[in-house]
């Protein structure tokens, strides 16, 4: 039995370390999907939609969109697009991938594989001069393009997702959308990293660093790739650059700890993670990784206490699938009656978790 099986690759990075330790760090995860951009201004009740999304109330959000459609409250083309964006995002979060793909397909124009599937006069402001006087260009929210790229992977078609992400990268570069270029590149890097395609990662991170040469987060990502390739000296040099550039002391400490982990110096890694938690009790990356290092130092009961304590003290931050998978794996190792312990945890999760929490991670 693998005691530390990790969650889906689009949520945490399934690397060699991830498979053996289930260590996680936001540096090596895809950047979060961008917030829905303009056209949001003057859209019907969009603030309440955003509030539901922030709370993770995806089922309520779907109900709200459905009511707006049934009552014919949506009057303009961009309102329909914004509400559809929230609906598709909600379906994606709830893992209703086929439904999300079906909803999204209603927008797409038949096109060649290399064409923009959203390039349709229906989705341009100038098609409706009476509604949008003086405006031109596409009204398609960027989030729809992002979801369109990510969905195939959830349906077992990773190569299609990569094709779409690279097409999306080409689009944002042609439009000179620098912030979005960084987001798309980061997502592509994470996808290749998850499949141990490290040489591709290095090339893409080089592209990112040309955009932001002194970004400590990007440099840290480079260091993580170097550790996976066995280039510890290179990783040390990269992390030293981060230390010289970054005011984020926890970022620096987590980088130091990663080197210790790769060298299997788990006691030293624990000390680094403890420093992070002392500075920021809600640093769940450090908490999770500290617990895993304790487990591999043969202190299983201490590791369990660390994760249980985090769920009690900072439930909003600590309640994610990685932490729960690791905790349940530890229960399986520590308790003969682990099913009862996991059921108690599952009951608590059911009361406090957002709609998109994957309860199957308890493996009940």
Order of alpha helices (4+ residues) and beta strands (2+ residues): alpha-alpha-alpha-alpha-alpha-alpha-alpha-alpha-alpha-alpha-alpha-alpha-alpha-alpha-alpha-alpha-alpha-alpha
